[in-house]
Amino acid sequence: MAKGSIGKTIVLLILVLILAIGGLLWFDFLGVIHVKTLFAPVYKLLGWQPQTSQTSTNSKPLFADLDQDRLDKQREALEIFKQELEKREENTEIAEKKNEQIALEIENREKSLEEREKTFNNEKQKYDIREVNIVQIAINLENMAPENAVHILEESDDQLVIDVLRKVEERARANNKSSMVAYWLSLMKPDRAATIQRKMASKPVSLDDDDDE
């Protein structure tokens, strides 16, 4: 039994020694530790290239690879962030241009509305002034002798005559009086009276077309 125990012990020691030597050789090969002087004959026997200071310097250790990967990922993240910023800036510029276009359209519409309102007010003012003048002409003619009133009407253009005659009729209805229009027409030249009556019956908005006939 003693001899068997001694034998087992020797075998275990040999295995431990082999494992230790193998581990040292492997770590030396990887460049983790340096035992090249001690194991140079073994390297030559196995045909391996011993890890020298030059090769150790030129090779990238594990922590260097990890740092490089980290730097690469950071650069990639920065590039993605840069692209996102450029995209946002592009979208912002597009939105600003759209807002400028909308603002310009609104401004043009406001100007157009202002011009329309101005034109409407001018036309209304002209209409009001013309209305006042027609009322005054109607009053003046009503207070004249019929022959004098007809003479003035015959010297006026058709549209003015029609507007005045209608105003006279309107005033007569409002005051429950007889209108002088029929009598004035009877004193006019037949052709002129017929033209005025025809145009009054058709109620034209503009007499430009009738005047060309």
C-alpha positions in Angstrom: 0.0 0.0 0.0 2.8 2.4 0.8 4.4 1.8 -2.6 1.1 2.3 -4.3 0.5 5.6 -2.5 4.0 6.8 -3.4 3.4 5.9 -7.0 0.1 7.8 -7.1 1.7 10.8 -5.5 4.5 10.8 -8.0 2.0 10.5 -10.9 0.0 13.4 -9.5 3.1 15.5 -9.1 4.1 14.8 -12.7 0.6 15.7 -13.9 0.7 19.0 -11.9 4.2 19.7 -13.3 3.0 19.1 -16.8 -0.1 21.2 -16.3 2.0 24.0 -14.8 4.6 23.9 -17.6 1.8 23.8 -20.2 0.0 26.7 -18.6 3.3 28.7 -18.5 4.0 27.9 -22.1 0.5 28.9 -23.2 0.6 32.2 -21.2 4.1 32.9 -22.6 2.8 32.2 -26.1 0.0 34.7 -25.6 2.3 37.3 -24.2 0.7 37.4 -20.8 3.9 36.4 -19.0 7.4 36.1 -20.3 9.4 32.9 -19.7 10.9 32.7 -23.2 14.4 32.4 -21.8 13.5 29.4 -19.8 11.4 27.7 -22.5 13.3 28.7 -25.6 14.5 25.2 -26.3 10.9 23.9 -25.9 9.7 26.6 -28.4 12.3 25.5 -30.9 11.4 21.8 -30.3 7.7 22.6 -30.9 8.3 25.0 -33.8 6.6 28.0 -32.1 7.7 31.5 -32.4 8.7 32.8 -29.0 6.8 35.9 -27.8 9.5 38.7 -28.0 9.3 42.2 -26.7 8.9 43.4 -30.3 6.0 41.1 -31.1 4.5 41.9 -27.8 4.7 45.6 -28.5 3.2 45.2 -32.0 0.3 43.0 -31.0 -2.9 44.4 -29.5 -3.6 43.3 -26.0 -7.2 42.4 -24.9 -7.8 45.7 -23.1 -6.7 47.6 -26.2 -9.3 45.7 -28.4 -12.0 46.6 -25.8 -11.0 50.3 -25.9 -11.0 50.3 -29.6 -14.5 48.7 -29.8 -15.7 51.2 -27.3 -14.3 54.1 -29.4 -15.8 52.6 -32.6 -19.2 52.4 -30.9 -18.9 55.9 -29.6 -18.0 57.2 -33.1 -20.9 55.3 -34.6 -23.3 56.7 -32.0 -21.9 60.2 -32.7 -22.4 59.7 -36.4 -26.0 58.6 -35.9 -26.6 61.6 -33.6 -25.1 63.9 -36.2 -27.3 62.5 -38.9 -30.4 62.9 -36.7 -29.4 66.5 -36.0 -28.9 67.2 -39.7 -32.3 65.6 -40.4 -34.0 67.7 -37.7 -32.3 70.8 -39.1 -33.5 69.9 -42.6 -37.1 69.3 -41.3 -36.9 72.6 -39.4 -35.9 74.5 -42.5 -38.7 72.9 -44.5 -41.2 73.8 -41.8 -39.9 77.4 -41.7 -40.2 77.7 -45.4 -43.8 76.4 -45.3 -44.6 78.8 -42.5 -43.1 81.7 -44.5 -45.2 80.6 -47.5 -48.4 80.5 -45.4 -47.6 83.8 -43.8 -47.0 85.3 -47.3 -50.3 83.9 -48.5 -52.1 85.3 -45.5 -50.5 88.6 -46.0 -51.5 88.6 -49.7 -55.1 87.7 -48.8 -55.2 90.4 -46.2 -54.0 92.9 -48.8 -56.5 91.7 -51.3 -59.3 92.0 -48.7 -58.1 95.5 -47.8 -58.1 96.4 -51.5 -61.6 95.0 -52.0 -62.9 96.7 -48.9 -61.3 100.0 -50.1 -62.8 99.5 -53.5 -66.2 98.7 -52.0 -66.1 101.8 -49.8 -65.1 103.9 -52.7 -68.0 102.5 -54.8 -70.4 102.9 -52.0 -69.3 106.5 -51.5 -69.7 107.1 -55.2 -73.2 105.5 -55.0 -74.1 107.5 -52.0 -73.0 110.8 -53.6 -74.8 109.9 -56.8 -77.9 108.9 -54.8 -77.8 112.3 -53.0 -77.4 114.1 -56.4 -80.3 112.2 -58.0 -82.6 113.0 -55.0 -81.6 116.6 -55.3 -82.2 116.6 -59.1 -85.6 115.0 -58.6 -86.6 117.6 -56.1 -85.4 120.4 -58.3 -87.3 119.0 -61.3 -90.5 118.6 -59.3 -90.4 122.2 -58.3 -89.9 123.4 -61.9 -92.4 124.0 -64.7 -93.0 120.7 -66.6 -91.6 122.2 -69.8 -88.4 123.3 -68.1 -88.0 119.9 -66.4 -88.5 118.0 -69.6 -85.9 120.2 -71.4 -83.3 119.3 -68.7 -84.2 115.6 -68.9 -83.8 115.6 -72.7 -80.3 117.1 -72.4 -79.3 114.3 -69.9 -78.1 110.8 -70.7 -80.5 108.0 -70.6 -79.3 106.4 -67.4 -79.5 109.6 -65.5 -83.0 110.3 -66.8 -84.1 106.8 -65.8 -82.6 107.1 -62.3 -84.2 110.5 -61.8 -87.6 109.4 -63.0 -87.5 106.3 -60.8 -86.6 108.5 -57.8 -89.5 110.9 -58.6 -91.9 107.9 -58.7 -90.4 106.6 -55.4 -90.9 110.0 -53.7 -94.4 110.2 -55.1 -95.4 106.9 -53.6 -93.8 107.7 -50.3 -95.7 111.0 -50.1 -99.0 109.6 -51.5 -98.8 112.0 -54.4 -99.3 111.7 -58.2 -96.0 111.2 -60.0 -94.9 113.7 -62.7 -93.2 111.0 -64.7 -96.0 110.2 -67.1 -96.7 113.8 -67.8 -93.0 114.6 -68.4 -92.7 111.6 -70.8 -95.7 112.9 -72.7 -93.9 116.2 -73.3 -90.7 114.5 -74.5 -90.0 113.7 -78.2 -91.8 110.5 -79.0 -88.6 108.6 -79.9 -86.8 109.6 -76.8 -89.7 108.9 -74.6 -90.1 105.4 -76.1 -86.4 104.7 -75.5 -86.6 105.8 -71.9 -89.7 103.7 -71.3 -88.2 100.6 -72.9 -85.1 100.8 -70.8 -87.1 101.5 -67.6 -89.2 98.4 -68.3 -86.2 96.2 -68.8 -84.6 97.4 -65.6 -81.0 97.2 -66.9 -78.1 97.2 -64.6 -76.0 99.0 -67.2 -77.1 100.9 -70.3 -73.9 100.5 -72.2 -75.2 97.6 -74.2 -78.5 99.4 -75.0 -76.7 102.5 -76.0 -74.8 100.6 -78.7 -78.1 99.5 -80.3 
